[in-house]
Amino acid sequence: MIDLIPRYWYNIVPDLNRPLPPPLDPEDSDFSRIELLNRIIPKEVLRQQFTAERYVKIPDEVIELYSLAGRPTPLMRAKRLEELLDTPAKIYFKYEGATHSGSHKINTAIPQAYFAREEGVERVVTETGAGQWGTAVALSAALMKIKSTIFMVRVSYEQKPGRKTVMKLYGAEVYPSPSEITEYGKNELAKNSANPGSLGIAMSEAIEYVIKNDYRYLIGSVLEVVLLHQSIIGLEAIKQFEFIGEEPEVLIGCVGGGSNFAGFAYPFIGSKIGSRYIAVSSSEIKKFSKGVYEYDFPDSAGLLPMLKMITLGKDYVPPPIYSGGLRYHGLAPTLSLMIKDKIIEWMEFSEKETYSAAKLFANAQGIIPAPESAHAISAAIKIAKEAKEKNEKKIIAFNLSGHGLLDLSYYQKMEAK
């Protein structure tokens, strides 16, 4: 199976219609955030963040670890879902829940932890929302025989004890964010002791902790290097579609910061395969419908360089919906640019709608999806129903970014409503 794993990651930046606006420091800045990146991010990760190469070679050891972690993941046809919907469309999904960490996040956690270890780093630090990223970092650090510290958004820390248990099982230290172990966390709690937290706050805590202790920060989403590593999903899927003699027309993925959608769809966009690319998020967050395309900080404290992106503002504290992976204020710069240029479409669905879609999918295909992934399922169902109305034999493909077996409290809550 290892021979089926691509040997290169794909970078969409050289194929954009126009140059990507560069990261910036604010005009009144008293320090260089670009220089700060050199202190907190592994050097090779930072090099890949700014590379102009279309294809970046994957180290042999990373490929071996991809194989150990469950790659290649299967491309599956949702035939029973098609039958339930009585649609002429074909529906396929790339099942990232088949990885050992249960989601797509392992695809960038492994190389980032690898590059950190190669520099002699003894501990890596990050934030996590729903817990998939934290789980992936904890596992990747364990594989590299280094330590890890995870700042988990407080509402998810309380809602998802299973994720916390898995991270600790892999040897990670896990703190609820806002926490009492950073100055930024203490300040946020002083303002509001019941603060549910956000990814922006957790990012700020993780970065402060890294600076104070001279550790290295691993990036879970938003930055282009993460989207680069996630391209392994779409590159595998292109080969799998070629093998079965099909070509998808509609490609769909859910969006928090953008990594799993981009990882799935970008290689198809770059290869000019497909006619519609649909990014899906929560109508409770309204990032697509209410966000503004402008320079903003990716973290709430403003420690990282400003990125030009679609954003609800760095100080936005999202409602405590269960889909923690979608509770982020901004979008990756390349994704923001392509949405702005109408290359990529967007949709938003409520928790009620996505729960219904998840339940239908579970009954049809037997897989309980992560609540985040249920947003992509909702969009696939919507497009399949449209195909039925128009009697169109479309081929729809979506990224099922993770399983929901550690999210059963969410399903229990929704069942009780």
C-alpha positions as a printed NumPy array, in Angstrom:
array([[  0.   ,   0.   ,   0.   ],
       [  2.913,   2.355,   0.627],
       [  3.558,   2.451,  -3.13 ],
       [  0.153,   4.111,  -3.614],
       [  1.083,   7.136,  -1.475],
       [  2.135,  10.202,  -3.551],
       [  5.791,  11.239,  -3.284],
       [  5.143,  14.994,  -3.577],
       [  2.776,  17.535,  -1.995],
       [  0.981,  20.013,  -4.271],
       [  1.203,  23.794,  -3.74 ],
       [ -1.563,  25.801,  -5.419],
       [  0.103,  29.213,  -5.006],
       [  1.953,  29.134,  -8.379],
       [ -1.364,  28.301, -10.11 ],
       [ -3.438,  31.164,  -8.65 ],
       [ -4.953,  33.697, -11.055],
       [ -3.192,  36.545,  -9.247],
       [ -0.438,  36.921,  -6.637],
       [ -1.276,  36.06 ,  -3.053],
       [ -1.131,  39.159,  -0.808],
       [  1.908,  38.774,   1.498],
       [  1.762,  38.544,   5.307],
       [  2.332,  41.896,   7.019],
       [  3.15 ,  43.493,  10.328],
       [  0.738,  46.245,  11.418],
       [  2.054,  49.766,  10.747],
       [  2.378,  50.57 ,  14.448],
       [  4.173,  47.316,  15.277],
       [  7.03 ,  47.443,  17.774],
       [  8.403,  44.042,  16.729],
       [  8.653,  41.91 ,  13.586],
       [  6.163,  39.081,  13.533],
       [  7.885,  37.628,  10.456],
       [ 11.105,  37.324,  12.485],
       [  9.101,  35.771,  15.309],
       [  8.05 ,  32.959,  12.952],
       [ 11.728,  32.04 ,  12.623],
       [ 11.891,  31.543,  16.394],
       [  8.738,  29.494,  16.874],
       [  8.211,  27.38 ,  13.725],
       [ 10.535,  24.594,  12.524],
       [ 12.772,  25.978,   9.778],
       [ 11.722,  23.556,   7.042],
       [  8.041,  24.121,   7.828],
       [  8.598,  27.869,   7.475],
       [ 10.503,  27.385,   4.22 ],
       [  7.594,  25.39 ,   2.815],
       [  5.159,  28.1  ,   3.979],
       [  6.775,  30.572,   1.58 ],
       [  7.871,  28.228,  -1.227],
       [  7.075,  28.997,  -4.863],
       [  7.538,  25.335,  -5.847],
       [  4.461,  23.669,  -7.352],
       [  5.494,  20.266,  -5.996],
       [  7.425,  19.66 ,  -2.762],
       [  9.111,  16.301,  -2.14 ],
       [  7.826,  14.3  ,   0.825],
       [ 10.66 ,  12.832,   2.968],
       [ 10.871,   9.039,   2.845],
       [ 10.38 ,   8.695,   6.61 ],
       [  7.219,  10.814,   6.422],
       [  5.856,   8.513,   3.706],
       [  6.578,   5.51 ,   5.929],
       [  4.759,   7.173,   8.827],
       [  1.844,   8.088,   6.541],
       [  1.565,   4.381,   5.781],
       [  1.741,   3.488,   9.47 ],
       [ -1.012,   6.035,  10.212],
       [ -3.409,   4.601,   7.628],
       [ -2.587,   6.089,   4.238],
       [ -3.709,   5.748,   1.559],
       [ -7.239,   6.313,   2.843],
       [-10.115,   4.759,   0.892],
       [-12.227,   6.449,  -1.747],
       [-15.714,   4.985,  -1.282],
       [-19.   ,   5.224,  -3.121],
       [-22.065,   6.121,  -1.037],
       [-24.361,   3.903,  -3.086],
       [-26.93 ,   3.318,  -0.343],
       [-27.149,   7.066,   0.255],
       [-27.785,   7.537,  -3.465],
       [-30.61 ,   4.993,  -3.25 ],
       [-32.181,   6.703,  -0.223],
       [-32.079,  10.034,  -2.054],
       [-33.34 ,   8.419,  -5.269],
       [-30.846,  10.523,  -7.21 ],
       [-29.234,   9.857, -10.595],
       [-26.034,  11.371,  -9.185],
       [-23.119,   9.254,  -8.007],
       [-21.722,  10.209,  -4.599],
       [-18.16 ,   9.371,  -3.568],
       [-16.284,  10.262,  -0.391],
       [-12.649,  10.195,   0.652],
       [-12.64 ,   8.671,   4.13 ],
       [-10.02 ,  10.435,   6.27 ],
       [-11.593,   8.946,   9.387],
       [ -9.681,   5.773,   8.46 ],
       [ -6.423,   7.23 ,   9.798],
       [ -5.273,   6.153,  13.271],
       [ -5.957,   9.613,  14.705],
       [ -9.471,   9.54 ,  13.215],
       [ -9.172,  12.582,  10.96 ],
       [ -7.223,  14.322,   8.191],
       [ -5.153,  16.313,  10.71 ],
       [ -2.448,  13.647,  10.893],
       [ -1.399,  14.56 ,   7.311],
       [  0.337,  17.748,   8.47 ],
       [  1.055,  16.796,  12.085],
       [  3.448,  14.038,  10.995],
       [  5.688,  16.171,   8.735],
       [  5.688,  19.133,  11.141],
       [  6.677,  16.933,  14.085],
       [  9.274,  15.236,  11.858],
       [ 10.87 ,  18.558,  10.887],
       [ 10.817,  19.679,  14.556],
       [ 12.559,  16.487,  15.657],
       [ 15.168,  16.892,  12.901],
       [ 16.068,  20.243,  14.485],
       [ 16.553,  18.603,  17.883],
       [ 13.402,  20.071,  19.438],
       [ 12.341,  18.349,  22.675],
       [  8.695,  19.582,  22.842],
       [  6.088,  20.842,  20.376],
       [  3.092,  22.982,  21.308],
       [ -0.203,  23.75 ,  19.606],
       [ -3.879,  24.556,  20.077],
       [ -6.91 ,  22.472,  19.2  ],
       [-10.609,  23.132,  18.808],
       [-12.628,  19.958,  18.349],
       [ -9.622,  17.879,  19.372],
       [ -8.732,  16.203,  16.074],
       [ -5.656,  18.394,  15.587],
       [ -4.522,  17.951,  19.17 ],
       [ -4.913,  14.192,  18.829],
       [ -2.86 ,  14.204,  15.627],
       [ -0.078,  16.283,  17.197],
       [  0.003,  14.103,  20.319],
       [  0.3  ,  10.946,  18.209],
       [  2.894,  12.451,  15.836],
       [  5.029,  13.662,  18.751],
       [  4.857,  10.187,  20.298],
       [  5.985,   8.642,  17.012],
       [  8.938,  11.065,  16.949],
       [  9.698,  10.365,  20.643],
       [  9.297,  14.024,  21.601],
       [  6.878,  15.697,  24.049],
       [  3.745,  17.707,  23.285],
       [  1.574,  20.353,  24.968],
       [ -1.95 ,  21.099,  23.737],
       [ -4.154,  24.113,  24.549],
       [ -7.725,  22.91 ,  23.946],
       [-10.588,  25.389,  23.509],
       [-12.372,  25.304,  26.864],
       [-15.857,  24.496,  25.565],
       [-14.468,  21.506,  23.643],
       [-12.326,  20.484,  26.624],
       [-15.553,  20.233,  28.631],
       [-17.73 ,  18.756,  25.862],
       [-15.25 ,  16.153,  24.625],
       [-13.534,  14.239,  27.443],
       [-12.793,  11.384,  25.03 ],
       [-10.524,  13.561,  22.902],
       [ -8.689,  14.727,  26.003],
       [ -8.207,  11.113,  27.111],
       [ -6.75 ,  10.09 ,  23.743],
       [ -4.289,  13.01 ,  23.722],
       [ -3.117,  12.135,  27.225],
       [ -2.854,   8.472,  26.256],
       [ -0.36 ,   9.576,  23.574],
       [  1.597,  11.412,  26.265],
       [  0.424,  14.99 ,  25.727],
       [ -0.097,  17.658,  28.376],
       [ -3.573,  19.146,  27.773],
       [ -4.844,  22.472,  29.146],
       [ -8.26 ,  24.123,  28.747],
       [ -8.023,  27.507,  26.993],
       [ -8.245,  30.203,  28.304],
       [ -5.9  ,  28.776,  30.943],
       [ -4.068,  29.982,  34.032],
       [ -0.61 ,  29.031,  32.739],
       [ -0.153,  31.919,  30.271],
       [ -0.5  ,  35.665,  30.785],
       [ -2.866,  35.919,  27.824],
       [ -5.08 ,  33.177,  29.232],
       [ -5.141,  34.81 ,  32.678],
       [ -6.135,  38.148,  31.137],
       [ -8.991,  36.569,  29.173],
       [-10.293,  34.814,  32.274],
       [-10.047,  38.055,  34.246],
       [-12.361,  39.68 ,  31.692],
       [-14.761,  36.73 ,  31.677],
       [-14.3  ,  33.758,  33.993],
       [-16.871,  31.807,  31.92 ],
       [-15.095,  32.463,  28.596],
       [-15.829,  29.411,  26.365],
       [-12.595,  29.999,  24.478],
       [-11.824,  30.166,  20.789],
       [ -9.145,  28.882,  18.441],
       [ -7.718,  32.393,  18.235],
       [ -7.283,  32.534,  22.024],
       [ -5.83 ,  29.014,  22.177],
       [ -3.373,  29.888,  19.379],
       [ -2.229,  32.94 ,  21.329],
       [ -1.665,  30.865,  24.461],
       [  0.266,  28.214,  22.564],
       [  2.52 ,  30.815,  20.943],
       [  3.185,  32.606,  24.245],
       [  4.088,  29.253,  25.828],
       [  6.459,  28.452,  22.962],
       [  8.214,  31.841,  23.188],
       [  8.621,  31.589,  26.959],
       [ 10.096,  28.072,  26.866],
       [ 11.892,  28.028,  23.482],
       [  9.785,  25.154,  22.152],
       [  8.332,  24.906,  18.619],
       [  4.818,  25.689,  17.475],
       [  2.925,  23.361,  15.115],
       [  0.263,  24.918,  12.888],
       [ -3.105,  23.188,  12.554],
       [ -4.774,  25.17 ,   9.777],
       [ -4.955,  28.509,   7.904],
       [ -1.29 ,  28.82 ,   6.853],
       [ -0.407,  27.618,   3.354],
       [  2.105,  25.013,   4.539],
       [ -0.75 ,  23.138,   6.227],
       [ -2.797,  23.187,   3.018],
       [  0.314,  21.972,   1.166],
       [  0.667,  18.917,   3.424],
       [ -3.06 ,  18.171,   3.261],
       [ -2.866,  17.959,  -0.551],
       [ -1.976,  14.296,  -0.024],
       [ -5.762,  13.74 ,   0.217],
       [ -6.641,  15.107,  -3.208],
       [ -3.55 ,  13.667,  -4.89 ],
       [ -4.528,  10.186,  -3.688],
       [ -8.15 ,  10.761,  -4.727],
       [ -7.164,  11.764,  -8.268],
       [ -5.281,   8.46 ,  -8.667],
       [ -8.21 ,   6.524,  -7.197],
       [-10.714,   8.146,  -9.561],
       [ -8.403,   7.382, -12.489],
       [ -8.269,   3.744, -11.38 ],
       [-12.076,   3.391, -11.394],
       [-12.466,   5.4  , -14.603],
       [-14.551,   8.228, -13.117],
       [-14.067,  11.994, -12.966],
       [-15.866,  14.058, -10.308],
       [-17.69 ,  17.224, -11.312],
       [-18.488,  18.601,  -7.833],
       [-15.909,  18.583,  -5.019],
       [-16.952,  19.445,  -1.461],
       [-15.297,  19.881,   1.931],
       [-16.123,  21.474,   5.273],
       [-14.135,  24.517,   6.396],
       [-12.786,  25.696,   9.724],
       [ -9.57 ,  27.381,   8.614],
       [ -9.555,  25.583,   5.264],
       [ -7.079,  22.714,   5.445],
       [ -9.296,  19.696,   4.776],
       [-11.276,  21.363,   1.977],
       [ -8.071,  22.626,   0.366],
       [ -6.26 ,  19.324,   0.834],
       [ -9.044,  17.547,  -0.998],
       [-10.04 ,  20.098,  -3.64 ],
       [ -6.846,  21.996,  -4.509],
       [ -5.17 ,  19.154,  -6.463],
       [ -8.374,  18.819,  -8.535],
       [ -8.462,  22.578,  -9.14 ],
       [ -4.797,  22.537, -10.153],
       [ -5.425,  19.588, -12.501],
       [ -8.558,  21.297, -13.906],
       [-10.745,  18.375, -12.845],
       [-14.276,  19.287, -11.827],
       [-16.569,  22.216, -12.523],
       [-17.767,  23.148,  -9.014],
       [-15.782,  23.404,  -5.792],
       [-17.892,  23.987,  -2.672],
       [-16.548,  25.026,   0.74 ],
       [-19.02 ,  24.422,   3.579],
       [-19.255,  25.881,   7.066],
       [-21.644,  26.517,   9.928],
       [-24.51 ,  29.001,   9.675],
       [-23.979,  29.62 ,  13.403],
       [-20.519,  31.037,  12.672],
       [-21.429,  32.869,   9.393],
       [-17.829,  33.201,   8.259],
       [-18.776,  33.081,   4.588],
       [-21.91 ,  35.187,   4.737],
       [-20.679,  37.85 ,   7.192],
       [-16.874,  37.741,   6.944],
       [-14.866,  40.599,   5.403],
       [-11.884,  40.162,   3.075],
       [ -9.14 ,  42.185,   4.746],
       [ -5.868,  41.944,   6.656],
       [ -6.355,  40.412,  10.103],
       [ -4.403,  38.443,  12.683],
       [ -4.81 ,  34.653,  12.681],
       [ -4.506,  34.638,  16.5  ],
       [ -6.454,  36.738,  19.015],
       [ -3.37 ,  38.254,  20.694],
       [ -1.951,  39.484,  17.389],
       [  1.379,  37.692,  17.787],
       [  1.439,  36.241,  14.251],
       [  1.751,  38.29 ,  11.037],
       [ -1.454,  39.698,   9.574],
       [ -2.909,  37.723,   6.657],
       [ -5.301,  38.944,   3.993],
       [ -8.276,  36.656,   4.463],
       [-11.997,  36.428,   4.925],
       [-12.462,  37.075,   8.64 ],
       [-14.981,  37.822,  11.346],
       [-12.253,  39.609,  13.306],
       [ -9.555,  38.277,  15.629],
       [-11.602,  39.167,  18.722],
       [-14.65 ,  37.224,  17.558],
       [-15.698,  34.616,  20.124],
       [-17.871,  32.046,  18.335],
       [-20.937,  30.445,  19.903],
       [-20.236,  27.124,  21.667],
       [-21.472,  24.85 ,  18.875],
       [-20.238,  21.274,  19.042],
       [-18.418,  21.445,  15.679],
       [-15.325,  22.853,  17.351],
       [-13.199,  22.51 ,  14.213],
       [-15.345,  25.172,  12.525],
       [-15.185,  27.679,  15.409],
       [-12.474,  29.894,  13.891],
       [-12.707,  33.529,  12.826],
       [-10.79 ,  33.392,   9.542],
       [-10.03 ,  31.461,   6.348],
       [ -6.742,  30.477,   4.719],
       [ -5.461,  33.237,   2.373],
       [ -5.538,  31.116,  -0.806],
       [ -9.051,  29.892,  -0.031],
       [-10.18 ,  33.447,   0.76 ],
       [ -8.745,  34.715,  -2.516],
       [-10.42 ,  32.009,  -4.601],
       [-13.766,  32.555,  -2.872],
       [-13.385,  36.274,  -3.561],
       [-12.657,  35.477,  -7.233],
       [-15.674,  33.104,  -7.35 ],
       [-13.559,  30.071,  -8.264],
       [-14.833,  28.397,  -5.097],
       [-18.472,  28.491,  -3.955],
       [-19.635,  28.369,  -0.352],
       [-22.576,  27.058,   1.657],
       [-23.543,  27.274,   5.33 ],
       [-25.691,  24.789,   7.282],
       [-27.101,  24.813,  10.813],
       [-26.411,  22.2  ,  13.488],
       [-29.954,  20.904,  13.045],
       [-29.444,  20.425,   9.306],
       [-26.056,  18.758,   9.703],
       [-27.327,  16.425,  12.41 ],
       [-30.073,  15.232,  10.047],
       [-27.514,  14.712,   7.281],
       [-25.155,  12.832,   9.628],
       [-27.942,  10.531,  10.817],
       [-29.066,   9.806,   7.244],
       [-25.477,   9.07 ,   6.205],
       [-24.842,   6.825,   9.212],
       [-27.973,   4.802,   8.516],
       [-27.114,   4.502,   4.833],
       [-23.358,   3.874,   4.95 ],
       [-22.738,   2.704,   8.524],
       [-20.143,   5.402,   9.263],
       [-20.822,   7.917,  12.04 ],
       [-19.224,  11.136,  10.778],
       [-17.594,  13.886,  12.803],
       [-20.02 ,  16.819,  13.22 ],
       [-17.676,  18.994,  11.119],
       [-17.726,  16.455,   8.286],
       [-21.527,  16.376,   8.423],
       [-21.476,  19.868,   6.918],
       [-19.86 ,  18.434,   3.763],
       [-22.428,  15.616,   3.773],
       [-25.208,  18.227,   3.955],
       [-23.852,  19.945,   0.843],
       [-23.479,  16.622,  -1.015],
       [-27.098,  15.752,  -0.22 ],
       [-28.242,  19.185,  -1.405],
       [-26.393,  18.814,  -4.734],
       [-27.674,  15.234,  -5.162],
       [-31.263,  16.426,  -4.671],
       [-30.714,  19.182,  -7.227],
       [-29.41 ,  16.551,  -9.646],
       [-32.625,  14.572,  -9.097],
       [-34.782,  17.623,  -9.841],
       [-32.845,  18.28 , -13.064],
       [-32.332,  14.571, -13.892],
       [-28.57 ,  15.122, -14.131],
       [-26.098,  12.257, -13.728],
       [-23.52 ,  14.24 , -11.807],
       [-20.533,  12.758, -10.013],
       [-20.21 ,  14.313,  -6.552],
       [-17.222,  13.806,  -4.254],
       [-16.701,  15.069,  -0.721],
       [-14.053,  14.773,   1.94 ],
       [-15.282,  12.9  ,   5.005],
       [-12.622,  14.52 ,   7.162],
       [-13.109,  12.425,  10.307],
       [-15.229,   9.867,  12.144],
       [-17.566,  10.784,  14.988],
       [-16.942,   7.928,  17.404],
       [-15.508,  10.365,  19.953],
       [-18.411,  12.762,  19.406],
       [-21.22 ,  10.594,  20.727],
       [-22.163,  13.139,  23.398],
       [-23.089,  15.471,  20.55 ],
       [-25.339,  12.848,  18.992],
       [-26.878,  12.085,  22.394],
       [-27.644,  15.783,  22.87 ],
       [-29.194,  16.107,  19.411],
       [-31.23 ,  12.916,  19.874],
       [-32.675,  14.365,  23.078],
       [-33.942,  17.514,  21.333]])
